[in-house]
């Protein structure tokens, strides 16, 4: 099938999945009120792994658990990178606001552009990409401007979420190379499996004495993270990439930081400060510039 330009239906679906993605840090923040970070991650990716396996079964992909010669180390590496990235994100979100997490985390797209320039042959830095990097990082600095003080309650969490965004950028670049050698669904299944093993081990080691309250808000948070984000969004995004041009879809990532800030305000009641609006707008603009050809 030849990829076609984005039509109205495709644009509506792209808008929906980016809004869903924007709500993920907010859902994590809600879940952390009742469950510690590593345990929350393990529950989320247990659901996510089941969702991917269900998708594979429904689409007739029967060999997704088979590891071919030379794939084992690659799958282990990406699984460990995945666990480190998700772990720093969950711990970071526990120590900052949902709105801060949304803006800082979504800078991953810009980090990926920088890393790809050095790690993927032919992925050259252009003037537009460089401008986007400068603009997006300016947005991050705006957000950090009010937190670099000894009395800041969010600085530690902001730094961890920023580290997670950088790790996600690296994971995207690594994955782009890895899926040239490994079936994408197999890749996702083992990424979740290795990550799940790491999260369970970390939770048993550090969180054994911390209780989990299985409240309606936690169950909704887990359902959103595991089924909607890791399941529905994956399947729909895969369909969009098969039908439409990736360059047309990439532009919809612009709405994610701004949508996430609004969702955080509605769900968590966090104030929408001028610095927060400016920061999210700059990160969105930076993403837009870096996705230009």
PESUL-V268929 format. One record per run of one state. SS is the DSSP state (H for helix, E for strand, L for the rest). FROM is the first residue (numbers start at 1). TO is the last residue. If there is no record, write none. Layout:
SS:FROM:TO + SS:FROM:TO
This chain:
L:1:3 + E:4:4 + L:5:7 + H:8:22 + L:23:23 + H:24:31 + L:32:36 + H:37:58 + L:59:71 + H:72:94 + L:95:97 + H:98:105 + L:106:107 + H:108:119 + L:120:126 + H:127:144 + L:145:154 + H:155:178 + L:179:183 + H:184:206 + L:207:215 + H:216:243 + E:244:244 + L:245:245 + H:246:268 + L:269:273 + H:274:290 + L:291:293
